[in-house]
Amino acid sequence: MKRKTASAVLVFLLGCALAGSARAAATGQASTSAIVMFLTFIAGTMGITYWAAKRTRTTSDFYTAGGGLTGFQNGLAIAGDYLSAASFLGIAGMVYVSGFDGMIYAIGFLFGWPVVMFLIAERLRNLGRYNFADVTSFRLAQTPMRVLAASASLLIIALYLIAQMVGAGKLIVLLFGLDYNIAVLIVGSLMMIYVAFGGMTATTWVQIIKAVLMLFGATLMTILVLAAFDYSPDALLAEATRVHPSGLELLAPGAQVSSNPLNALSLGIALAFGTAGLPHILMRFFTVSNAREARKSVIYASAFIGYFYLLTFIIGFGAVALLVRHPEYFATGPDGGFDMMKSLIGGTNMVAVHLANAVGGNLLLGFLAAVTFATIVAVVAGLALAGAAAISHDLYANVIARGRATEHQQMRISRLSTIALGVMAILLGIVFENQNVAFMVGLAFAIAASANFPVLVLSISWRGCTTRGATIGGFLGLASATVWVVLSQTVWVDVFGFASPVTPFPNPGILSIPLAFFSIWLFSKLDRSPRARQEAAAFDALTVRSQTGIGAVSYTHLTLPTKA
């Protein structure tokens, strides 16, 4: 029955795409070869989902792919998860608009990985089972830790989902000529199929395959861009500064991020520490067999991601230098003129896709579009998995059912959660249609760094951390970051329509992250309860487990007799 349902949905989605292809052909948006390549890739990923569905029988299979991946495989999958719409479409678009400032995001995204490697990866694998809430609740009280983790995770996932849905929706509009809302509906539906039927196994292998293809496509695209300037980066940058409205300021810190030093610092802190708080990234460390493979995962992922960001720098400046030579990619006026910032078809999030067409023709366009779309859907699937884990594993199994839920019940709740998250993703993608995808991910990182990261780090590295301190500090970090984002230009003005923002800049990290750390420290110090003393005593057991991995295969949390 499940397979029949998946097949029926797939047929419907492909029918929509094919109907859109006729419209696209009429408007000249994509060639038949590009569309065929796109649909072939999607069909291939659905085949992987069908294969994975037959191997997904338990909650361990659903959330961790059975824990049997190697470090290299998981490193590629992490890179596939991380190289999302924000990384490719968003950063290339930001470099196109503001030059140097776009690279601040890339550098910040990359800088978070040493933090993960040295502070998180090994201990996470040794202490947890499905997600990071297993780690924070190892010696701290189950209910408040899992409620906090679920609350923060769902909000982070919501912001991250916005970025992916907007990127995918714009891509399908550009390729097929479909209505944006229909495009977002297709993306959300595909994601629900990936996750509900294939779980982590399907998501992982789609991520591995598309990571390889995306690295290949971006490398080819970079070579073709440099070839247009005789392989001279200097000539490329000279041409970019000549045609861009900002001129030489394109290579200097500009208005997008750096005009406000506090905003730049706030963004940098959030990007550096947010990686270690992203629920869908942290989940990936439970798909490997041991802590050694978890460390190797980080090393491989860092290498792949760093290499990719070097390419996005060239792609972004290449778009500035080359797209102005192609007025067909712009909405031109009666005199044939256009504004390179405001008139680009599909908006600035689509500069990388247009550049692929400009330097490689329809074949490269079809390839990059297919890979980018698969990237987005796979990332959305990973986010949905993390959200399903938060709802099913944290809230339902451990808070509502108090550990008495059966495998069947958890799987059913997981799949229902996936459908609910898919619907939410579709609605958010429609509401935030015109937001830059890299910027939205930056906000998600800020909330991850404010709520998840402080609790995770202090619970595994500081003996004095108590349930009371972690709960209050975590929720204060979450609330302050969320309120700041809501009152910023991004939501208060762009979504709600108010005349001016309440907060002076959009990134909350400079306030919310120190507040979370200080609050956890303060309220832990003030906690003199018997439970606090027991949690301090249990720190030795946590340290042994986190360093050695003894007992990691059969996960159990410490049961303390006194309630928080």
Summary of the structure (lengths in Angstrom):
residues: 564
radius of gyration: 23.1
end to end distance: 45.2
largest distance: 78.4
contacts: 2288
relative contact order: 0.17
helix: 78%
strand: 1%
